[in-house]
């Protein structure tokens, strides 16, 4: 793998070997390489291309940020599954058991969510007119 150059494609048909190659790529920080797992007819089952993490991406989220967003979406799906409603206010987010949510967002059962200061309701942002 170390002898490979950026743009090279490595193909294998053994899933265990594919996982080993993937681990080596990560451990050795080999960038620009593609590995493919092929089936017996040589169709691609899985493919992974290594790339550098860009610290400054101006027009989109970084890969790590996108992973965090996907994790947040999974957590929200769990909230729905467990019957938890989230209600956003101008400066806070609260959780309410779905069966107790009358639509007002106010309930004795409401629990403030610690958002570590990252949650801001749309009307709490400066420069946005309140309707």
N, C-alpha and C positions, 0 to 999 in steps of 0.2 A: 504494500500500500504506500509506503514511503517513496517508492520509485515512481509512483504515478504522478502525472502532471495535471494541472488544472484543466478541466474539460474532459479528462479520461472517464470512460464508463467501464465498470467492473461488473460482470454478470456471474451469477452462480445459481445452482439449482437446489442447494441444500439450505433449508431455513436456519439451521443452527449456525452454519458458516456465515450466512447473511447477517445474523445478529452479532457474531464476533467481528465481522468487518465493520459493521456500524459502530460498535463500541470502540474499535481501534481508531476510526475516523474522528470520533468525539474526543477520545483521550489524547490523541496526537495532534488534534486541532488541524486536521487536513481539510483544506477548503477547495471548492471547485470540482470535487469528485462526485460521481454518480454511481450508486450501486443498484443493481437490479436483481430481484429474485424471480427466476424463470420457472415455469412449470415444465412438465415433460415434453410438451409440444413447443417449447421455447416462447411462450407468451409471457409477458411481464405480469407478475402477480403483485409485486410491490416495487417501488422505486424511491430512493432517497438521494437528494443532492445536498451536499454540505456547502455552507456558505458562511462568510464572516458576519458576525453580528455588527450591524452598523450602529454606532452610538448616536449618530445624528442623522435621523431620517426626517426631513422636514415636511414631507407631504403625506405621511401615513404613520400608523402605529408601528413600533418595533415588533419583532417576533415575540419577544417576552411580554410586551403589552397585550398583544393579540391573544396569547395564551392565558393571561390573567382575565381578559374579557370572556373567553370561552369558559373559564372556571367559574366566573361570576354567573354566567348564563346557566351553568349546571346547578349552582346553588339556588338560583331563582326557580328552576324547575323543581328542585327538592322542596322549596317553600310551597309551591303550588300543590305538590303531591301530599304534603303534610298538612295542608289546610291553613297556610299562613298567608295573610294579605299584607302587602307593604303599602303604606300611604306616605306620600311625600308632601311636606309642607315647605314653606319658603326657606327654612333653615334647618329642618330636621326630617328624619325618616323614622317612622314608627311601624311596628308589626302588630297586627291584630289577628286573633283567631278568625278564620273565614266565616265560621258560623255565627260570630258576634258582630260582624261588620254590617252596619245598617246603611253604609254608603256615605256617611258623614265624615268618617275618619276619626271620630271621637268615640272612645270606649274606655270604660274603667279597666279593661283588660289590655289596653294598648301598652306596648313596651318600646321605649326609645332605643333606637339602634345606634351603636357607636360606629360612626362612619369615618372615624379618624380624620375628620375635617375635609374629606374629599367630596361629600355630597353638598350640592347647592341647588336649591329649587330654582326653576327658571325665573321666577319673579324676584329672586334675591340677587341676581346679577346686575351689576351697574350698567346703565346705558340701555337697559331693556325697559320700555315703558310698561307700567302696570295697567291692566285693562279693568 
